[in-house]
Every structure is written in structure tokens, then in C-alpha cells.
Amino acid sequence: MEQLKGISIFVQTAEAGGFSAAAERLHLTRSAVSKAIARLEQRLGVRLFNRTTRTQSLTDEGRFFYERCLRAIEEIRIGEAQLESGRREVRGRLRVSMPVLFGRHCAAPILTRLLDDHPDLELDFSFSDRVVDLLEDGFDLAVRNGPLKDNPDLMARAIARQSMTVCASPAYLEKYGVPQTLGELARHQGIVYRRGDTDRAWIFPAAAGPPREVLPKSRLRLDDLASIADAAVEGRGLAWLTCWLVRDRVLSGELVRVLTDMPSTIFEAYAVWPRSPVMLPKVRLAINILAANLPRLMD
């Protein structure tokens, strides 16, 4: 691999016309480019560049080697194109990490459809709300909700947008009234989502400035969103949940959405995968099918 890296730097330097221009292209220092070329020359036993204080130009041996490097690079490009053209023949095991509830109800049913058209594909799903280390844990792809932390080793693509809503059972609203403003939430019981020792505030967009966070009083705290929806149906209080999670219960009349005149908080869902010069066809296929089908489930 170190040899291939030196060849890449050599080709970029030949095409750029000098060490400084190549360094700028490659986001390296001029010294790093010069040392890489020197190591390559030492390994080959020839001088590839004529050097002066201001310019560098290919020697005869350098031009000979450059032409053959181009042929090799072209063969690599042809190979990549052939793999790309055959991407429908996806095979092998695809390991995917996804949040428990979102994965079970939304992502997994979509991804399993790939098995119908790709008989040589195997799917390996892991359901966990823990943010896994894709590289250390050996995952090809992860589905994640909410803001992402910067990580130079990963790439990401937004695949869906989830709207939040406040809801409660008809019995609760009949007994305690329907809140009309955020200020009225203070006199209501909330069913709060707790992770670890932290109660998650309810977030509402503001016309200007940062979003407003509300943490209603609560006698019931749960770390499972489906259980929060169940408790809301039982009349235990107001719940702040994703629209897709409560859609069927709203349609059946078990839950009623409130504060519907207010803008909804939106959380992005992302596909995340290890950074690589070439995306694996099975990863590309999975991301594309998620991006095409998840949005219709989110309202």
C-alpha cells in the first residue's frame, strides 16, 4: 500500500508540473511530496525528476514510468466501472446497526425486501440504541437518528425526516383539558423519555432564536418510546413522540394530537458507513432503498 501511495503522489506531481503544485492538490506539505518521490526513486533505482531550485521536470526514465503508471490507473478505472455496471449482482453479508424501535418498524422491513431480488445477499441486523463503532464492531452500515458528531472515518447521507408531535388519550384530554400553548403544558402531566440519568426535554421550534425546550412535570419516566405510547393510550399523560410511531393510534382514535398549529420539530435520519474510496455495491443498494422508501413512512 505504501508503494501504491508513492506512485499516486508521483503521478499527481508529474501532472501538476512540480512538487508545490502537487502538494496543494494532495493537501500535503511540499516536503512530504519531495520525500515520497525520493523514496520511490530510491526503490526504483532511477531519478524520475530533474530538479532545480524552482522547477521539477520528468527525466526520460520518469516519462517512461509515468506512461506505464497511467496504463495501470486506467486498468483500475476499468475494473471499477465493471464492478459498478454489475452492481445489481449484489452478494455477501451486509451487517447493519439500527435503533431498536425505528429499525424494527421502519428500516428493517424495507431492507429485507432486498432478499427478494438478490439471492446471494445475506442480511445481518443488530438492534440497539447504543451508538456503535462501525469500524471496531465490523458493521457495513448504520441507521442513526438526530444530529451526528463529526467523524473523519465515517460518511453519512440523510435518508428521512421525522416530525415530532404531542399527543394524549381522549380520556386524559377530557379530564384535564386540551393545551393550546406551550405555557399550558406546565399544568399537565407528561410521560417523559429518560436515558441514563437524564430526562429528555421536549423541543419546539421558535420563530426567532434557538428552539424552546420544555420539560413537563412527570410522575412517569420510561426509556422505551413504545412504552411511552402505551402509557399515553392508558391516559397517563401527554407524550412527545414521532408521528410515525403514533400514526395508527391517532387514526384509530386511541390518541389525539394536540398543539397542531405549532411548527413541528424535525429530526433527520441518516445512513452512516465507513469512509472508503469506493462504496461497496451492497451498501449503496441498501442506502438507496432506504432513501426511496423511508420518507413515505414518516408522516
C-alpha positions as protocol buffer text, in pm:
chain_id: "A"
residue {
  index: 1
  type: MET
  ca { x: 0 y: 0 z: 0 }
}
residue {
  index: 2
  type: GLU
  ca { x: 287 y: 238 z: 74 }
}
residue {
  index: 3
  type: GLN
  ca { x: 424 y: 168 z: -273 }
}
residue {
  index: 4
  type: LEU
  ca { x: 88 y: 249 z: -431 }
}
residue {
  index: 5
  type: LYS
  ca { x: 71 y: 572 z: -230 }
}
residue {
  index: 6
  type: GLY
  ca { x: 412 y: 674 z: -366 }
}
residue {
  index: 7
  type: ILE
  ca { x: 300 y: 604 z: -723 }
}
residue {
  index: 8
  type: SER
  ca { x: -13 y: 814 z: -674 }
}
residue {
  index: 9
  type: ILE
  ca { x: 197 y: 1106 z: -550 }
}
residue {
  index: 10
  type: PHE
  ca { x: 435 y: 1061 z: -842 }
}
residue {
  index: 11
  type: VAL
  ca { x: 153 y: 1074 z: -1099 }
}
residue {
  index: 12
  type: GLN
  ca { x: -2 y: 1381 z: -935 }
}
residue {
  index: 13
  type: THR
  ca { x: 337 y: 1554 z: -931 }
}
residue {
  index: 14
  type: ALA
  ca { x: 401 y: 1476 z: -1298 }
}
residue {
  index: 15
  type: GLU
  ca { x: 59 y: 1611 z: -1395 }
}
residue {
  index: 16
  type: ALA
  ca { x: 84 y: 1917 z: -1170 }
}
residue {
  index: 17
  type: GLY
  ca { x: 428 y: 2009 z: -1305 }
}
residue {
  index: 18
  type: GLY
  ca { x: 607 y: 2035 z: -974 }
}
residue {
  index: 19
  type: PHE
  ca { x: 622 y: 1947 z: -607 }
}
residue {
  index: 20
  type: SER
  ca { x: 448 y: 2259 z: -478 }
}
residue {
  index: 21
  type: ALA
  ca { x: 151 y: 2231 z: -713 }
}
residue {
  index: 22
  type: ALA
  ca { x: 116 y: 1861 z: -633 }
}
residue {
  index: 23
  type: ALA
  ca { x: 130 y: 1932 z: -261 }
}
residue {
  index: 24
  type: GLU
  ca { x: -157 y: 2178 z: -298 }
}
residue {
  index: 25
  type: ARG
  ca { x: -365 y: 1923 z: -490 }
}
residue {
  index: 26
  type: LEU
  ca { x: -296 y: 1647 z: -241 }
}
residue {
  index: 27
  type: HIS
  ca { x: -329 y: 1867 z: 70 }
}
residue {
  index: 28
  type: LEU
  ca { x: 23 y: 1771 z: 175 }
}
residue {
  index: 29
  type: THR
  ca { x: 333 y: 1973 z: 250 }
}
residue {
  index: 30
  type: ARG
  ca { x: 591 y: 2023 z: -25 }
}
residue {
  index: 31
  type: SER
  ca { x: 840 y: 1839 z: 195 }
}
residue {
  index: 32
  type: ALA
  ca { x: 609 y: 1535 z: 219 }
}
residue {
  index: 33
  type: VAL
  ca { x: 575 y: 1520 z: -160 }
}
residue {
  index: 34
  type: SER
  ca { x: 950 y: 1555 z: -209 }
}
residue {
  index: 35
  type: LYS
  ca { x: 1026 y: 1278 z: 41 }
}
residue {
  index: 36
  type: ALA
  ca { x: 768 y: 1044 z: -118 }
}
residue {
  index: 37
  type: ILE
  ca { x: 926 y: 1095 z: -462 }
}
residue {
  index: 38
  type: ALA
  ca { x: 1273 y: 1043 z: -318 }
}
residue {
  index: 39
  type: ARG
  ca { x: 1167 y: 713 z: -158 }
}
residue {
  index: 40
  type: LEU
  ca { x: 1013 y: 598 z: -488 }
}
residue {
  index: 41
  type: GLU
  ca { x: 1331 y: 689 z: -678 }
}
residue {
  index: 42
  type: GLN
  ca { x: 1541 y: 502 z: -424 }
}
residue {
  index: 43
  type: ARG
  ca { x: 1324 y: 192 z: -455 }
}
residue {
  index: 44
  type: LEU
  ca { x: 1330 y: 202 z: -837 }
}
residue {
  index: 45
  type: GLY
  ca { x: 1698 y: 294 z: -855 }
}
residue {
  index: 46
  type: VAL
  ca { x: 1639 y: 579 z: -1105 }
}
residue {
  index: 47
  type: ARG
  ca { x: 1590 y: 954 z: -1096 }
}
residue {
  index: 48
  type: LEU
  ca { x: 1235 y: 1042 z: -1201 }
}
residue {
  index: 49
  type: PHE
  ca { x: 1260 y: 1422 z: -1189 }
}
residue {
  index: 50
  type: ASN
  ca { x: 1519 y: 1679 z: -1288 }
}
residue {
  index: 51
  type: ARG
  ca { x: 1531 y: 1927 z: -1001 }
}
residue {
  index: 52
  type: THR
  ca { x: 1631 y: 2293 z: -992 }
}
residue {
  index: 53
  type: THR
  ca { x: 1571 y: 2543 z: -715 }
}
residue {
  index: 54
  type: ARG
  ca { x: 1240 y: 2647 z: -876 }
}
residue {
  index: 55
  type: THR
  ca { x: 1120 y: 2375 z: -1111 }
}
residue {
  index: 56
  type: GLN
  ca { x: 1096 y: 2000 z: -1149 }
}
residue {
  index: 57
  type: SER
  ca { x: 1059 y: 1813 z: -1478 }
}
residue {
  index: 58
  type: LEU
  ca { x: 1040 y: 1447 z: -1570 }
}
residue {
  index: 59
  type: THR
  ca { x: 1355 y: 1266 z: -1677 }
}
residue {
  index: 60
  type: ASP
  ca { x: 1339 y: 1018 z: -1966 }
}
residue {
  index: 61
  type: GLU
  ca { x: 1300 y: 739 z: -1710 }
}
residue {
  index: 62
  type: GLY
  ca { x: 1033 y: 946 z: -1537 }
}
residue {
  index: 63
  type: ARG
  ca { x: 831 y: 986 z: -1857 }
}
residue {
  index: 64
  type: PHE
  ca { x: 863 y: 612 z: -1928 }
}
residue {
  index: 65
  type: PHE
  ca { x: 741 y: 524 z: -1579 }
}
residue {
  index: 66
  type: TYR
  ca { x: 463 y: 786 z: -1589 }
}
residue {
  index: 67
  type: GLU
  ca { x: 315 y: 637 z: -1908 }
}
residue {
  index: 68
  type: ARG
  ca { x: 304 y: 291 z: -1756 }
}
residue {
  index: 69
  type: CYS
  ca { x: 153 y: 424 z: -1435 }
}
residue {
  index: 70
  type: LEU
  ca { x: -124 y: 581 z: -1644 }
}
residue {
  index: 71
  type: ARG
  ca { x: -193 y: 244 z: -1807 }
}
residue {
  index: 72
  type: ALA
  ca { x: -218 y: 79 z: -1465 }
}
residue {
  index: 73
  type: ILE
  ca { x: -451 y: 352 z: -1338 }
}
residue {
  index: 74
  type: GLU
  ca { x: -669 y: 312 z: -1645 }
}
residue {
  index: 75
  type: GLU
  ca { x: -695 y: -61 z: -1578 }
}
residue {
  index: 76
  type: ILE
  ca { x: -807 y: 15 z: -1223 }
}
residue {
  index: 77
  type: ARG
  ca { x: -1069 y: 257 z: -1353 }
}
residue {
  index: 78
  type: ILE
  ca { x: -1195 y: -4 z: -1598 }
}
residue {
  index: 79
  type: GLY
  ca { x: -1221 y: -256 z: -1315 }
}
residue {
  index: 80
  type: GLU
  ca { x: -1418 y: -10 z: -1103 }
}
residue {
  index: 81
  type: ALA
  ca { x: -1651 y: 63 z: -1394 }
}
residue {
  index: 82
  type: GLN
  ca { x: -1712 y: -307 z: -1449 }
}
residue {
  index: 83
  type: LEU
  ca { x: -1793 y: -356 z: -1081 }
}
residue {
  index: 84
  type: GLU
  ca { x: -2025 y: -56 z: -1096 }
}
residue {
  index: 85
  type: SER
  ca { x: -2203 y: -189 z: -1404 }
}
residue {
  index: 86
  type: GLY
  ca { x: -2255 y: -521 z: -1228 }
}
residue {
  index: 87
  type: ARG
  ca { x: -2375 y: -374 z: -901 }
}
residue {
  index: 88
  type: ARG
  ca { x: -2715 y: -542 z: -934 }
}
residue {
  index: 89
  type: GLU
  ca { x: -2543 y: -872 z: -868 }
}
residue {
  index: 90
  type: VAL
  ca { x: -2505 y: -788 z: -502 }
}
residue {
  index: 91
  type: ARG
  ca { x: -2367 y: -1068 z: -290 }
}
residue {
  index: 92
  type: GLY
  ca { x: -2218 y: -1136 z: 51 }
}
residue {
  index: 93
  type: ARG
  ca { x: -2319 y: -1036 z: 403 }
}
residue {
  index: 94
  type: LEU
  ca { x: -2441 y: -686 z: 487 }
}
residue {
  index: 95
  type: ARG
  ca { x: -2416 y: -600 z: 858 }
}
residue {
  index: 96
  type: VAL
  ca { x: -2644 y: -314 z: 965 }
}
residue {
  index: 97
  type: SER
  ca { x: -2683 y: -148 z: 1305 }
}
residue {
  index: 98
  type: MET
  ca { x: -3006 y: 40 z: 1374 }
}
residue {
  index: 99
  type: PRO
  ca { x: -3206 y: 183 z: 1666 }
}
residue {
  index: 100
  type: VAL
  ca { x: -3442 y: -72 z: 1820 }
}
residue {
  index: 101
  type: LEU
  ca { x: -3782 y: 85 z: 1754 }
}
residue {
  index: 102
  type: PHE
  ca { x: -3701 y: 273 z: 1434 }
}
residue {
  index: 103
  type: GLY
  ca { x: -3518 y: -28 z: 1299 }
}
residue {
  index: 104
  type: ARG
  ca { x: -3787 y: -282 z: 1381 }
}
residue {
  index: 105
  type: HIS
  ca { x: -4081 y: -77 z: 1249 }
}
residue {
  index: 106
  type: CYS
  ca { x: -3924 y: 125 z: 967 }
}
residue {
  index: 107
  type: ALA
  ca { x: -3576 y: 36 z: 841 }
}
residue {
  index: 108
  type: ALA
  ca { x: -3565 y: -344 z: 872 }
}
residue {
  index: 109
  type: PRO
  ca { x: -3888 y: -416 z: 677 }
}
residue {
  index: 110
  type: ILE
  ca { x: -3755 y: -207 z: 388 }
}
residue {
  index: 111
  type: LEU
  ca { x: -3410 y: -363 z: 386 }
}
residue {
  index: 112
  type: THR
  ca { x: -3541 y: -721 z: 397 }
}
residue {
  index: 113
  type: ARG
  ca { x: -3703 y: -662 z: 57 }
}
residue {
  index: 114
  type: LEU
  ca { x: -3352 y: -677 z: -89 }
}
residue {
  index: 115
  type: LEU
  ca { x: -3352 y: -1052 z: -28 }
}
residue {
  index: 116
  type: ASP
  ca { x: -3625 y: -1097 z: -290 }
}
residue {
  index: 117
  type: ASP
  ca { x: -3413 y: -962 z: -576 }
}
residue {
  index: 118
  type: HIS
  ca { x: -3064 y: -1060 z: -460 }
}
residue {
  index: 119
  type: PRO
  ca { x: -3039 y: -1433 z: -382 }
}
residue {
  index: 120
  type: ASP
  ca { x: -2667 y: -1412 z: -298 }
}
residue {
  index: 121
  type: LEU
  ca { x: -2715 y: -1137 z: -38 }
}
residue {
  index: 122
  type: GLU
  ca { x: -2722 y: -1205 z: 337 }
}
residue {
  index: 123
  type: LEU
  ca { x: -2854 y: -954 z: 591 }
}
residue {
  index: 124
  type: ASP
  ca { x: -2730 y: -931 z: 950 }
}
residue {
  index: 125
  type: PHE
  ca { x: -2923 y: -676 z: 1161 }
}
residue {
  index: 126
  type: SER
  ca { x: -2830 y: -556 z: 1510 }
}
residue {
  index: 127
  type: PHE
  ca { x: -3096 y: -360 z: 1701 }
}
residue {
  index: 128
  type: SER
  ca { x: -2951 y: -130 z: 1965 }
}
residue {
  index: 129
  type: ASP
  ca { x: -2995 y: 230 z: 2074 }
}
residue {
  index: 130
  type: ARG
  ca { x: -2623 y: 239 z: 2153 }
}
residue {
  index: 131
  type: VAL
  ca { x: -2409 y: 431 z: 1902 }
}
residue {
  index: 132
  type: VAL
  ca { x: -2184 y: 151 z: 1782 }
}
residue {
  index: 133
  type: ASP
  ca { x: -1832 y: 192 z: 1646 }
}
residue {
  index: 134
  type: LEU
  ca { x: -1878 y: 76 z: 1287 }
}
residue {
  index: 135
  type: LEU
  ca { x: -1510 y: 5 z: 1230 }
}
residue {
  index: 136
  type: GLU
  ca { x: -1438 y: -166 z: 1561 }
}
residue {
  index: 137
  type: ASP
  ca { x: -1763 y: -366 z: 1563 }
}
residue {
  index: 138
  type: GLY
  ca { x: -1743 y: -460 z: 1196 }
}
residue {
  index: 139
  type: PHE
  ca { x: -2062 y: -302 z: 1060 }
}
residue {
  index: 140
  type: ASP
  ca { x: -2105 y: -207 z: 695 }
}
residue {
  index: 141
  type: LEU
  ca { x: -2385 y: 43 z: 764 }
}
residue {
  index: 142
  type: ALA
  ca { x: -2571 y: 210 z: 1048 }
}
residue {
  index: 143
  type: VAL
  ca { x: -2903 y: 393 z: 1064 }
}
residue {
  index: 144
  type: ARG
  ca { x: -2895 y: 681 z: 1313 }
}
residue {
  index: 145
  type: ASN
  ca { x: -3146 y: 940 z: 1428 }
}
residue {
  index: 146
  type: GLY
  ca { x: -3076 y: 1300 z: 1520 }
}
residue {
  index: 147
  type: PRO
  ca { x: -2764 y: 1515 z: 1487 }
}
residue {
  index: 148
  type: LEU
  ca { x: -2438 y: 1340 z: 1405 }
}
residue {
  index: 149
  type: LYS
  ca { x: -2099 y: 1404 z: 1559 }
}
residue {
  index: 150
  type: ASP
  ca { x: -1814 y: 1484 z: 1322 }
}
residue {
  index: 151
  type: ASN
  ca { x: -1607 y: 1176 z: 1245 }
}
residue {
  index: 152
  type: PRO
  ca { x: -1348 y: 1180 z: 966 }
}
residue {
  index: 153
  type: ASP
  ca { x: -1365 y: 800 z: 941 }
}
residue {
  index: 154
  type: LEU
  ca { x: -1736 y: 796 z: 851 }
}
residue {
  index: 155
  type: MET
  ca { x: -1961 y: 919 z: 573 }
}
residue {
  index: 156
  type: ALA
  ca { x: -2332 y: 996 z: 604 }
}
residue {
  index: 157
  type: ARG
  ca { x: -2640 y: 1062 z: 396 }
}
residue {
  index: 158
  type: ALA
  ca { x: -2977 y: 1196 z: 515 }
}
residue {
  index: 159
  type: ILE
  ca { x: -3246 y: 941 z: 429 }
}
residue {
  index: 160
  type: ALA
  ca { x: -3561 y: 1066 z: 607 }
}
residue {
  index: 161
  type: ARG
  ca { x: -3707 y: 1344 z: 823 }
}
residue {
  index: 162
  type: GLN
  ca { x: -3908 y: 1260 z: 1135 }
}
residue {
  index: 163
  type: SER
  ca { x: -4170 y: 1501 z: 1270 }
}
residue {
  index: 164
  type: MET
  ca { x: -4250 y: 1510 z: 1642 }
}
residue {
  index: 165
  type: THR
  ca { x: -4597 y: 1555 z: 1790 }
}
residue {
  index: 166
  type: VAL
  ca { x: -4759 y: 1593 z: 2132 }
}
residue {
  index: 167
  type: CYS
  ca { x: -5047 y: 1356 z: 2191 }
}
residue {
  index: 168
  type: ALA
  ca { x: -5270 y: 1213 z: 2462 }
}
residue {
  index: 169
  type: SER
  ca { x: -5571 y: 986 z: 2502 }
}
residue {
  index: 170
  type: PRO
  ca { x: -5923 y: 1128 z: 2463 }
}
residue {
  index: 171
  type: ALA
  ca { x: -5994 y: 1034 z: 2827 }
}
residue {
  index: 172
  type: TYR
  ca { x: -5695 y: 1233 z: 2954 }
}
residue {
  index: 173
  type: LEU
  ca { x: -5786 y: 1540 z: 2747 }
}
residue {
  index: 174
  type: GLU
  ca { x: -6149 y: 1524 z: 2861 }
}
residue {
  index: 175
  type: LYS
  ca { x: -6038 y: 1516 z: 3223 }
}
residue {
  index: 176
  type: TYR
  ca { x: -5754 y: 1771 z: 3215 }
}
residue {
  index: 177
  type: GLY
  ca { x: -5830 y: 1983 z: 2909 }
}
residue {
  index: 178
  type: VAL
  ca { x: -5651 y: 2034 z: 2578 }
}
residue {
  index: 179
  type: PRO
  ca { x: -5337 y: 2251 z: 2596 }
}
residue {
  index: 180
  type: GLN
  ca { x: -5342 y: 2537 z: 2347 }
}
residue {
  index: 181
  type: THR
  ca { x: -4998 y: 2688 z: 2411 }
}
residue {
  index: 182
  type: LEU
  ca { x: -4659 y: 2570 z: 2535 }
}
residue {
  index: 183
  type: GLY
  ca { x: -4718 y: 2764 z: 2855 }
}
residue {
  index: 184
  type: GLU
  ca { x: -5019 y: 2546 z: 2934 }
}
residue {
  index: 185
  type: LEU
  ca { x: -4803 y: 2233 z: 2933 }
}
residue {
  index: 186
  type: ALA
  ca { x: -4689 y: 2329 z: 3285 }
}
residue {
  index: 187
  type: ARG
  ca { x: -5023 y: 2225 z: 3433 }
}
residue {
  index: 188
  type: HIS
  ca { x: -5023 y: 1887 z: 3260 }
}
residue {
  index: 189
  type: GLN
  ca { x: -4858 y: 1556 z: 3337 }
}
residue {
  index: 190
  type: GLY
  ca { x: -4600 y: 1444 z: 3084 }
}
residue {
  index: 191
  type: ILE
  ca { x: -4472 y: 1095 z: 3014 }
}
residue {
  index: 192
  type: VAL
  ca { x: -4100 y: 1163 z: 2986 }
}
residue {
  index: 193
  type: TYR
  ca { x: -3830 y: 973 z: 2800 }
}
residue {
  index: 194
  type: ARG
  ca { x: -3526 y: 910 z: 3017 }
}
residue {
  index: 195
  type: ARG
  ca { x: -3184 y: 782 z: 2905 }
}
residue {
  index: 196
  type: GLY
  ca { x: -2948 y: 704 z: 3189 }
}
residue {
  index: 197
  type: ASP
  ca { x: -2991 y: 978 z: 3447 }
}
residue {
  index: 198
  type: THR
  ca { x: -3117 y: 1238 z: 3201 }
}
residue {
  index: 199
  type: ASP
  ca { x: -3477 y: 1334 z: 3125 }
}
residue {
  index: 200
  type: ARG
  ca { x: -3510 y: 1439 z: 2762 }
}
residue {
  index: 201
  type: ALA
  ca { x: -3674 y: 1779 z: 2719 }
}
residue {
  index: 202
  type: TRP
  ca { x: -3944 y: 1835 z: 2457 }
}
residue {
  index: 203
  type: ILE
  ca { x: -3812 y: 2066 z: 2185 }
}
residue {
  index: 204
  type: PHE
  ca { x: -4022 y: 2315 z: 1987 }
}
residue {
  index: 205
  type: PRO
  ca { x: -3904 y: 2543 z: 1704 }
}
residue {
  index: 206
  type: ALA
  ca { x: -3910 y: 2917 z: 1771 }
}
residue {
  index: 207
  type: ALA
  ca { x: -3994 y: 3189 z: 1520 }
}
residue {
  index: 208
  type: ALA
  ca { x: -3662 y: 3352 z: 1607 }
}
residue {
  index: 209
  type: GLY
  ca { x: -3369 y: 3237 z: 1812 }
}
residue {
  index: 210
  type: PRO
  ca { x: -3291 y: 2891 z: 1945 }
}
residue {
  index: 211
  type: PRO
  ca { x: -3560 y: 2623 z: 1987 }
}
residue {
  index: 212
  type: ARG
  ca { x: -3759 y: 2624 z: 2310 }
}
residue {
  index: 213
  type: GLU
  ca { x: -3710 y: 2330 z: 2546 }
}
residue {
  index: 214
  type: VAL
  ca { x: -3991 y: 2220 z: 2776 }
}
residue {
  index: 215
  type: LEU
  ca { x: -3965 y: 1955 z: 3044 }
}
residue {
  index: 216
  type: PRO
  ca { x: -4316 y: 1896 z: 3180 }
}
residue {
  index: 217
  type: LYS
  ca { x: -4372 y: 1769 z: 3531 }
}
residue {
  index: 218
  type: SER
  ca { x: -4391 y: 1394 z: 3534 }
}
residue {
  index: 219
  type: ARG
  ca { x: -4462 y: 1101 z: 3760 }
}
residue {
  index: 220
  type: LEU
  ca { x: -4376 y: 850 z: 3487 }
}
residue {
  index: 221
  type: ARG
  ca { x: -4039 y: 823 z: 3315 }
}
residue {
  index: 222
  type: LEU
  ca { x: -3953 y: 549 z: 3066 }
}
residue {
  index: 223
  type: ASP
  ca { x: -3655 y: 464 z: 2846 }
}
residue {
  index: 224
  type: ASP
  ca { x: -3866 y: 296 z: 2576 }
}
residue {
  index: 225
  type: LEU
  ca { x: -4066 y: 502 z: 2326 }
}
residue {
  index: 226
  type: ALA
  ca { x: -4319 y: 228 z: 2255 }
}
residue {
  index: 227
  type: SER
  ca { x: -4394 y: 204 z: 2628 }
}
residue {
  index: 228
  type: ILE
  ca { x: -4446 y: 580 z: 2637 }
}
residue {
  index: 229
  type: ALA
  ca { x: -4704 y: 548 z: 2359 }
}
residue {
  index: 230
  type: ASP
  ca { x: -4874 y: 265 z: 2552 }
}
residue {
  index: 231
  type: ALA
  ca { x: -4886 y: 477 z: 2866 }
}
residue {
  index: 232
  type: ALA
  ca { x: -5035 y: 768 z: 2672 }
}
residue {
  index: 233
  type: VAL
  ca { x: -5313 y: 541 z: 2543 }
}
residue {
  index: 234
  type: GLU
  ca { x: -5382 y: 443 z: 2905 }
}
residue {
  index: 235
  type: GLY
  ca { x: -5437 y: 812 z: 2989 }
}
residue {
  index: 236
  type: ARG
  ca { x: -5122 y: 861 z: 3196 }
}
residue {
  index: 237
  type: GLY
  ca { x: -5040 y: 1199 z: 3046 }
}
residue {
  index: 238
  type: LEU
  ca { x: -4915 y: 1385 z: 2740 }
}
residue {
  index: 239
  type: ALA
  ca { x: -4643 y: 1228 z: 2528 }
}
residue {
  index: 240
  type: TRP
  ca { x: -4396 y: 1379 z: 2280 }
}
residue {
  index: 241
  type: LEU
  ca { x: -4331 y: 1120 z: 2011 }
}
residue {
  index: 242
  type: THR
  ca { x: -4255 y: 1077 z: 1643 }
}
residue {
  index: 243
  type: CYS
  ca { x: -4557 y: 1098 z: 1414 }
}
residue {
  index: 244
  type: TRP
  ca { x: -4485 y: 762 z: 1251 }
}
residue {
  index: 245
  type: LEU
  ca { x: -4490 y: 587 z: 1589 }
}
residue {
  index: 246
  type: VAL
  ca { x: -4838 y: 710 z: 1687 }
}
residue {
  index: 247
  type: ARG
  ca { x: -4995 y: 727 z: 1339 }
}
residue {
  index: 248
  type: ASP
  ca { x: -5208 y: 413 z: 1370 }
}
residue {
  index: 249
  type: ARG
  ca { x: -5323 y: 503 z: 1719 }
}
residue {
  index: 250
  type: VAL
  ca { x: -5423 y: 850 z: 1606 }
}
residue {
  index: 251
  type: LEU
  ca { x: -5617 y: 703 z: 1314 }
}
residue {
  index: 252
  type: SER
  ca { x: -5793 y: 457 z: 1548 }
}
residue {
  index: 253
  type: GLY
  ca { x: -5882 y: 734 z: 1792 }
}
residue {
  index: 254
  type: GLU
  ca { x: -5676 y: 593 z: 2080 }
}
residue {
  index: 255
  type: LEU
  ca { x: -5460 y: 907 z: 2077 }
}
residue {
  index: 256
  type: VAL
  ca { x: -5526 y: 1268 z: 1980 }
}
residue {
  index: 257
  type: ARG
  ca { x: -5260 y: 1507 z: 1855 }
}
residue {
  index: 258
  type: VAL
  ca { x: -5251 y: 1848 z: 2028 }
}
residue {
  index: 259
  type: LEU
  ca { x: -5070 y: 2177 z: 1962 }
}
residue {
  index: 260
  type: THR
  ca { x: -5105 y: 2100 z: 1591 }
}
residue {
  index: 261
  type: ASP
  ca { x: -5093 y: 2470 z: 1498 }
}
residue {
  index: 262
  type: MET
  ca { x: -4733 y: 2489 z: 1617 }
}
residue {
  index: 263
  type: PRO
  ca { x: -4437 y: 2402 z: 1391 }
}
residue {
  index: 264
  type: SER
  ca { x: -4308 y: 2050 z: 1445 }
}
residue {
  index: 265
  type: THR
  ca { x: -3956 y: 1966 z: 1549 }
}
residue {
  index: 266
  type: ILE
  ca { x: -3781 y: 1769 z: 1277 }
}
residue {
  index: 267
  type: PHE
  ca { x: -3511 y: 1508 z: 1335 }
}
residue {
  index: 268
  type: GLU
  ca { x: -3311 y: 1371 z: 1044 }
}
residue {
  index: 269
  type: ALA
  ca { x: -3247 y: 1002 z: 1000 }
}
residue {
  index: 270
  type: TYR
  ca { x: -2909 y: 917 z: 848 }
}
residue {
  index: 271
  type: ALA
  ca { x: -2734 y: 626 z: 684 }
}
residue {
  index: 272
  type: VAL
  ca { x: -2375 y: 614 z: 810 }
}
residue {
  index: 273
  type: TRP
  ca { x: -2095 y: 398 z: 673 }
}
residue {
  index: 274
  type: PRO
  ca { x: -1714 y: 372 z: 697 }
}
residue {
  index: 275
  type: ARG
  ca { x: -1528 y: 614 z: 472 }
}
residue {
  index: 276
  type: SER
  ca { x: -1376 y: 440 z: 170 }
}
residue {
  index: 277
  type: PRO
  ca { x: -1258 y: 547 z: -177 }
}
residue {
  index: 278
  type: VAL
  ca { x: -1515 y: 309 z: -328 }
}
residue {
  index: 279
  type: MET
  ca { x: -1858 y: 239 z: -178 }
}
residue {
  index: 280
  type: LEU
  ca { x: -1947 y: -129 z: -165 }
}
residue {
  index: 281
  type: PRO
  ca { x: -2238 y: -208 z: -402 }
}
residue {
  index: 282
  type: LYS
  ca { x: -2436 y: -375 z: -122 }
}
residue {
  index: 283
  type: VAL
  ca { x: -2403 y: -62 z: 93 }
}
residue {
  index: 284
  type: ARG
  ca { x: -2507 y: 167 z: -192 }
}
residue {
  index: 285
  type: LEU
  ca { x: -2808 y: -52 z: -266 }
}
residue {
  index: 286
  type: ALA
  ca { x: -2920 y: -51 z: 98 }
}
residue {
  index: 287
  type: ILE
  ca { x: -2888 y: 327 z: 131 }
}
residue {
  index: 288
  type: ASN
  ca { x: -3078 y: 388 z: -192 }
}
residue {
  index: 289
  type: ILE
  ca { x: -3372 y: 167 z: -94 }
}
residue {
  index: 290
  type: LEU
  ca { x: -3392 y: 334 z: 249 }
}
residue {
  index: 291
  type: ALA
  ca { x: -3382 y: 685 z: 99 }
}
residue {
  index: 292
  type: ALA
  ca { x: -3652 y: 593 z: -153 }
}
residue {
  index: 293
  type: ASN
  ca { x: -3894 y: 431 z: 92 }
}
residue {
  index: 294
  type: LEU
  ca { x: -3845 y: 572 z: 442 }
}
residue {
  index: 295
  type: PRO
  ca { x: -3987 y: 923 z: 379 }
}
residue {
  index: 296
  type: ARG
  ca { x: -4335 y: 789 z: 300 }
}
residue {
  index: 297
  type: LEU
  ca { x: -4347 y: 624 z: 644 }
}
residue {
  index: 298
  type: MET
  ca { x: -4258 y: 935 z: 841 }
}
residue {
  index: 299
  type: ASP
  ca { x: -4579 y: 1143 z: 838 }
}
